[in-house]
């Protein structure tokens, strides 16, 4: 069976992977809001997506790396999670995820139309 993959689908699939990983990291930050000494982590969406797309042709699997976020205000207990910041990042990441879903839907609709015209 031929593969129904286009470059656009590949980019959208990778964007979904990075968005889902970032949502997990943000959810983990929010879950640790009261953990003494916990430091906020994040995933660089654009950087990770670029890395994944660059490695896609090589066939290697990319491990999505989260990193500590520098420059955040630390509370006396050593925790620097800000729930408002995390909520905003979660909403932004959800928009990125939804955009990738829309791209996939549009691309499959385009492929379906091309098949029906034959």
N, C-alpha and C positions, 0 to 999 in steps of 0.2 A: 504494500500500500504506500503510495507516495506521501511524503511528509508535507503537511499543510503549514509550513513555517515561512514567514517572511521576516525581513530584518526588523520591521516595525513590531511584529509579534514577539520577536526575541527581546527587543528593548523593553516592551511592556511587561513581559514575563519577568525579566530581571528587576524591573521597577517594583513589581508586586513582591518579589522576594525581599528586596531591601526594605520596602515599606513595612512588611509584616515583621521583619527582624527588628526594625526601629520601634514598632508598636510594642513588641515584647520588652525591649529595653526600657522604654518609658513606663510601661506598666510595672516593671520591677522597681524602678525609681519610686513610683508612687506607693508601692507596697512597703517600701523601706523608709518612708517619711519619718517614722519614729525610731529608727534603728540608730543608736549612737555610733558616730564615726563613719556612717555610710556616706559615700560620695557619689553624686550624680554621674551617670554614664550616658553616653549618646553614641549614635552612629551617624557618620557623615554621609547623608543620602547621596549627594552628587558624586562625592569621591568614591564611595563603594560601588555605585552604579557604573561609573567610568571604569573602575578596576574590573568589575564583572564582565563588562562588554569587551574590554581588551583581552581578557582571558578566555572568552567564549570560543574564539577560533582555535585556541590551543587545546581545548578539551579538559583543562584542569578545573577542579572544583575550588571555588573561592569560599573561604571562611570569613563570614562577616564579623568584623572586629569592632567592638564597642570600646570607647575610651573614656577616661575621666574628663569631666568638663571643668576647665580651669576658670578662675575668676569669679566664682559664685560665692555669695556671702555664707560663711559658716556659722552655725549656731554654737552656743557654748558646749553642747554635747558632741561637737565635731561633725554633725550632719549638715549637708548643704542642699538638701532637696527642697525645692520651692514648688508647692502643689500648683500654684497658678501658672508658673512657667511650664510645668509638665503638662498641664491641661491644654495649654495653648499649642504646645508641640504635638500633642496627641491629635488635636483637631487638624493641624496642618498636615500631619502624616496621613490622616484619614483622607484628606483631600487628594494627596498624592496617590494613594491607593485607589480611590474612586476614579481618578483621571486615567490610571493605567487600565482599569476595568473597562472604561468607556472606549479607550483605544482598541482594546481586544475585541469588544463588541462590534465596533465599526469595521475593523479589519475582517472579521468573520462574515459580516454582512456583505462586504465588498467581494470576498471570495465566493460566497454563496451566489451573488448576482452574476459573477463571471461564469460559474458553473451552469447556471440556468440559461445563460445566453448561448451556450454551446449546443 
